[in-house]
Amino acid sequence: MGKSLWQWQKEGTSWRGIGIYHVTLTVPSRQPLLGRLVVTDSAPSKARVERTELGRLLLECQRSVPVFHPEIQILQYCLMPDHLHMVWYVRRPMEKSIRQVAQGFWQAVKKLGRAYSYIVEGESDACLTGGTMNERDGAVDACLTDGTMNERGGALRLSSIVEADSQKNSLCLAIGKERYCRLDPVFIERPFLRPLSRRGQLHAMIRYVQMNPQRLATKRMMPGFFCVQQGIELGERIYSGVGNVKLLSMEHFAAVHVRGMWVRAAERGDRQQLRNYMNGCVIEARKGCVMVSPFISPQEKQVMRVLLDEKHPFILLADNGFRNYYKPSDALFEACAEGRVLILSPWTYDADKRHVTREECVALNEMTAELVKLLNE
């Protein structure tokens, strides 16, 4: 993996100092190895994740982070079937950087992954009823216990092969380094680190982590509005989109584009033009007009919040494309589930993109005007 993956934090900030980080560890294959989503009474609000033994041991590994690094406090976590979200609070400067801590955590969970792969590899010729897995190796005891149910109805105990918080590697010693290194580590991608630096980000992130099971349940129960749809042709442009494409068939559309001159006038005390325009956008939405905008400026975001609060439909033009398993942000998620929003982007997904540029803002506003004209024809 390239070193650049660790380098995108803002220049001038320290990876060793006090800070809050959103850390995500993923099973790249997206297999539900860590747990199973359970939805009671078909109600997403009652969704929960039943942990597999691999998931349980992964959480034990996470709990060892503050033991080895007492500067770190785990504020929130959520285990999902194929990934783990964590919010880490670095309370005081560390000798090691947060990157090194994440690297150490990653090495520990890869050891768990190889132990899991060893068990799966041995299932084809292991007797699951006798209490010992892979007796041909003669060193690893995988006694059956109340762990994860496998396809044959048995249960395998990973903790008897490797301890999540142990520095030892008994499996490597037992089967030899060469064979050990050939085992799939499962967690082949480094944890993703995102520093939280803006006001309100921590509260929003904790809520996002807490709501993950509910979001996944909602997506599974309403897959149509959350699937990334490619090849949406509008005029001479081709968009990808998430949400309700039927909004494109509505009768009336209007753009939300707050002009800089109105904002500057408001800063000098003349707020009337800006107030009238923003109020006018809301009034049009109340009349049934679908508002279209990238909603970039603070004033445009205020209009979008009113549209969300009053449950009016709108189209959002995004400055980046959609990754696999994309989920709208907390504010947009409910509106997307209810079919009140369509998110469009003319660009492919760029994993390295962090901020919208001025050139992109101008382009998005031009696309908005172009799209509104096209849809109103």
C-alpha positions in Angstrom: 0.0 0.0 0.0 1.3 3.5 -0.8 2.6 5.7 1.9 0.5 8.5 0.5 -2.6 6.9 2.1 -1.5 8.2 5.4 -0.6 11.7 4.3 -3.8 13.5 3.5 -4.3 15.3 6.8 -4.1 19.0 6.6 -0.6 20.4 6.4 0.7 21.9 9.7 -1.3 19.5 11.9 0.4 16.7 13.8 -0.4 13.1 13.8 1.0 12.8 17.3 -1.0 15.6 19.0 -4.4 15.8 20.6 -7.3 15.0 18.2 -10.3 12.9 17.3 -10.2 10.4 14.5 -12.8 8.3 12.7 -11.2 4.9 12.0 -12.7 2.3 9.7 -11.5 -1.2 9.2 -13.1 -3.2 6.3 -13.2 -6.7 5.1 -12.3 -5.8 1.4 -14.2 -8.9 0.1 -17.3 -7.5 1.8 -18.1 -11.0 3.1 -20.1 -10.8 6.3 -17.4 -12.4 8.4 -17.8 -10.2 11.4 -21.5 -10.5 12.1 -25.1 -11.0 10.9 -27.7 -8.2 10.6 -30.9 -9.0 12.5 -34.0 -6.8 12.0 -36.8 -7.4 14.5 -40.4 -6.9 13.3 -39.1 -5.6 10.0 -38.3 -2.3 11.7 -34.9 -0.8 10.8 -34.9 1.0 14.1 -34.6 -2.4 15.8 -31.7 -3.6 13.7 -28.7 -5.1 15.4 -25.6 -7.1 14.5 -25.1 -10.5 15.9 -21.3 -11.0 16.2 -19.4 -13.9 14.9 -16.4 -15.1 16.9 -14.1 -13.3 14.5 -16.1 -10.1 15.1 -16.0 -10.6 18.9 -12.2 -11.1 18.8 -11.8 -8.0 16.6 -13.6 -6.0 19.3 -11.3 -7.5 21.9 -8.4 -6.4 19.7 -9.9 -2.9 19.6 -10.3 -2.8 23.3 -6.6 -3.4 23.7 -5.7 -0.2 21.9 -6.1 2.0 25.1 -4.2 -0.6 27.1 -1.1 -0.2 24.9 -1.8 3.5 24.3 -3.4 5.1 27.3 -3.4 8.4 25.5 -6.3 7.1 23.4 -9.9 6.8 24.5 -12.5 4.9 22.4 -15.5 7.2 22.2 -17.7 5.1 20.0 -17.6 2.0 17.9 -20.0 -0.1 15.8 -19.3 -3.6 14.4 -21.0 -4.3 11.1 -21.1 -7.5 9.1 -18.1 -6.5 7.0 -16.5 -3.5 8.7 -15.8 -1.9 12.0 -16.3 1.9 12.8 -14.3 3.4 15.6 -14.0 7.0 17.0 -10.6 7.4 18.8 -9.9 10.4 21.0 -6.2 11.2 21.5 -6.3 13.0 24.8 -2.7 14.0 25.1 0.4 14.0 22.8 1.8 10.6 22.0 5.3 9.4 21.4 3.9 7.4 18.5 1.8 8.9 15.8 -1.8 7.9 15.3 -0.7 6.4 12.0 1.7 4.1 13.9 -1.1 3.1 16.3 -3.4 2.3 13.5 -0.6 0.3 11.8 -0.1 -1.7 15.0 -3.8 -2.4 15.3 -3.9 -3.5 11.7 -1.0 -6.0 12.2 -2.9 -7.5 15.2 -6.1 -7.9 13.3 -4.3 -9.4 10.3 -3.1 -12.1 12.8 -6.8 -12.8 13.6 -7.5 -12.9 9.9 -4.9 -15.5 9.2 -6.1 -17.6 12.2 -9.6 -17.5 10.6 -8.2 -18.4 7.2 -6.4 -21.4 8.8 -9.6 -22.7 10.3 -11.5 -22.3 7.0 -8.7 -23.9 5.1 -8.8 -26.9 7.4 -12.6 -27.5 7.4 -12.4 -29.7 4.3 -10.5 -32.4 6.1 -11.1 -31.7 9.8 -13.5 -33.6 12.0 -15.7 -31.0 13.5 -17.2 -33.3 16.1 -14.0 -34.6 17.6 -12.8 -31.3 19.3 -9.5 -30.9 17.4 -9.0 -29.0 14.1 -6.2 -30.0 11.8 -4.7 -32.8 13.9 -2.2 -33.3 11.1 -0.4 -30.2 12.4 -0.5 -31.6 15.9 -0.1 -28.2 17.5 -3.2 -26.1 17.3 -6.2 -26.9 19.4 -9.5 -25.5 18.0 -12.0 -26.9 20.5 -15.6 -26.5 19.8 -17.4 -23.9 21.9 -20.2 -21.4 21.7 -18.6 -19.5 18.9 -19.6 -18.9 15.3 -21.8 -21.4 13.6 -20.2 -22.7 10.4 -21.9 -24.3 7.4 -21.7 -27.8 8.9 -23.5 -26.8 12.1 -20.3 -26.9 14.2 -18.7 -24.0 16.0 -15.0 -23.0 15.8 -13.1 -21.2 18.5 -10.5 -18.8 17.1 -9.4 -17.7 20.5 -7.8 -21.0 21.1 -5.5 -20.3 18.1 -4.7 -16.7 18.6 -5.3 -14.2 21.4 -6.3 -10.7 20.1 -4.2 -8.8 22.6 -1.2 -11.2 22.6 2.2 -10.4 21.2 2.8 -14.1 20.7 2.0 -15.9 17.5 1.5 -19.5 18.3 -0.1 -20.3 14.9 3.0 -19.1 13.1 5.2 -21.3 15.4 2.9 -24.2 14.9 2.6 -24.4 11.2 5.8 -22.6 10.1 6.4 -19.1 8.8 6.2 -20.0 5.1 2.8 -21.5 5.4 1.6 -18.9 7.8 2.5 -16.1 5.4 0.4 -17.8 2.6 -2.7 -17.6 4.7 -5.2 -14.9 3.7 -5.0 -12.1 6.4 -8.7 -11.1 5.5 -8.1 -7.5 6.5 -5.7 -6.7 3.6 -6.4 -3.0 3.5 -5.1 -0.5 6.1 -7.6 1.2 8.4 -9.0 4.4 7.0 -8.2 7.4 9.1 -10.3 10.6 9.0 -9.4 13.5 11.4 -12.4 15.4 12.8 -11.6 19.1 13.0 -14.7 21.1 12.4 -17.4 22.1 14.9 -20.2 19.6 15.1 -18.2 16.8 13.3 -17.8 14.7 16.5 -21.5 14.7 17.3 -22.4 13.9 13.7 -19.8 11.1 13.5 -21.0 9.5 16.7 -24.5 9.5 15.5 -23.4 8.1 12.1 -21.6 5.2 13.8 -24.5 4.5 16.1 -27.0 4.5 13.3 -25.0 2.1 11.0 -27.1 -1.0 11.7 -30.3 1.0 11.1 -28.9 2.4 7.9 -27.9 -1.0 6.6 -31.4 -2.4 7.4 -33.0 0.5 5.6 -30.9 0.0 2.5 -31.7 -3.7 2.4 -35.4 -3.1 2.8 -35.5 -0.3 0.2 -32.6 -1.1 -2.2 -34.0 0.8 -5.1 -33.2 4.3 -3.7 -29.7 3.4 -2.5 -28.3 1.6 -5.5 -25.8 3.7 -7.6 -27.4 4.1 -11.0 -25.1 4.7 -13.9 -25.7 6.2 -17.3 -28.4 8.8 -16.5 -28.5 10.8 -19.7 -29.6 14.4 -19.3 -29.0 16.6 -22.3 -25.4 16.2 -23.4 -24.2 15.0 -20.0 -24.2 11.5 -18.4 -24.7 11.4 -14.7 -24.5 8.7 -12.1 -27.1 9.0 -9.3 -28.4 7.8 -6.0 -32.0 8.3 -4.9 -35.4 8.7 -6.7 -34.8 9.2 -10.4 -38.6 9.7 -10.8 -38.0 13.2 -9.5 -36.7 14.0 -13.0 -40.3 13.5 -14.3 -41.8 16.2 -12.1 -43.3 19.3 -13.8 -41.5 22.3 -12.4 -37.9 22.8 -11.4 -35.9 25.8 -10.0 -32.3 26.4 -9.1 -31.0 27.4 -5.7 -27.9 29.6 -6.4 -27.2 32.3 -3.8 -25.1 35.0 -5.5 -22.0 36.3 -3.8 -23.1 39.9 -4.2 -26.2 39.3 -2.0 -24.0 37.7 0.7 -21.6 40.6 0.6 -24.5 43.1 0.8 -25.8 41.2 3.8 -22.4 41.5 5.5 -22.7 45.2 5.1 -26.1 45.2 6.6 -28.4 45.0 3.6 -29.9 41.6 4.2 -33.2 42.1 2.4 -32.2 40.8 -1.1 -30.6 37.7 0.4 -33.5 37.0 2.7 -36.0 37.5 -0.1 -34.2 35.1 -2.4 -33.8 32.3 0.2 -37.5 32.7 1.3 -38.5 32.6 -2.3 -36.8 29.3 -2.8 -38.7 27.8 0.1 -42.0 29.3 -1.2 -41.4 27.7 -4.6 -40.7 24.3 -3.0 -43.9 24.6 -1.0 -45.8 25.1 -4.3 -44.4 21.8 -5.6 -41.4 23.0 -7.4 -38.3 20.6 -7.3 -35.3 22.6 -6.2 -32.0 21.8 -7.9 -28.6 22.8 -6.5 -25.1 21.7 -5.4 -26.0 23.4 -2.1 -22.4 24.5 -1.5 -22.6 27.9 0.3 -23.8 28.2 3.9 -26.9 30.1 2.7 -27.7 27.3 0.2 -27.2 24.7 2.9 -29.7 26.7 5.0 -32.3 26.4 2.2 -31.6 22.6 2.0 -32.1 22.2 5.7 -35.5 23.8 5.4 -36.3 21.5 2.4 -35.4 18.5 4.5 -37.3 19.7 7.6 -40.4 20.4 5.6 -39.9 17.2 3.5 -39.8 18.8 0.1 -38.2 16.9 -2.8 -35.0 18.3 -4.3 -32.1 17.3 -6.6 -28.5 17.7 -5.3 -25.5 17.9 -7.7 -22.5 16.3 -6.0 -18.9 17.3 -6.6 -17.7 13.7 -6.5 -19.0 10.4 -7.9 -20.2 7.4 -5.9 -18.0 4.7 -4.4 -19.3 1.1 -4.0 -21.6 0.8 -1.0 -22.2 4.6 -1.0 -24.6 5.8 1.7 -25.9 9.4 1.8 -25.0 11.5 4.9 -27.1 11.5 8.0 -29.3 14.5 6.9 -29.9 13.0 3.5 -30.4 9.4 4.4 -34.0 9.6 5.6 -35.0 11.8 2.6 -33.4 9.3 0.3 -35.2 6.3 1.9 -38.5 8.2 1.5 -37.8 9.0 -2.2 -37.5 12.8 -1.6 -34.0 13.3 -3.0 -31.9 12.5 -6.0 -28.2 13.0 -5.9 -26.5 13.4 -9.3 -22.8 13.6 -10.2 -21.2 13.9 -13.7 -17.9 12.7 -12.3 -16.4 9.3 -11.4 -15.6 8.6 -7.8 -12.2 10.0 -6.7 -11.0 8.4 -3.4 -8.4 11.1 -2.9 -10.8 14.1 -3.2 -11.3 16.0 0.0 -12.6 19.5 -0.8 -14.6 21.1 -3.6 -12.6 23.7 -5.7 -13.8 27.0 -6.9 -13.7 25.8 -10.5 -15.9 22.9 -9.5 -18.3 25.2 -7.7 -18.6 27.3 -10.9 -19.1 24.2 -13.0 -21.8 22.8 -10.7 -23.7 26.0 -10.7 -23.6 26.1 -14.5 -24.8 22.4 -14.6 -27.6 23.4 -12.3 -28.8 26.2 -14.6 -28.4 23.9 -17.6 -30.3 21.0 -15.9 -33.2 23.2 -14.7 -33.6 24.7 -18.2 -33.6 21.2 -19.8 -36.1 19.7 -17.3 -38.5 22.6 -17.6 -38.7 22.3 -21.4 
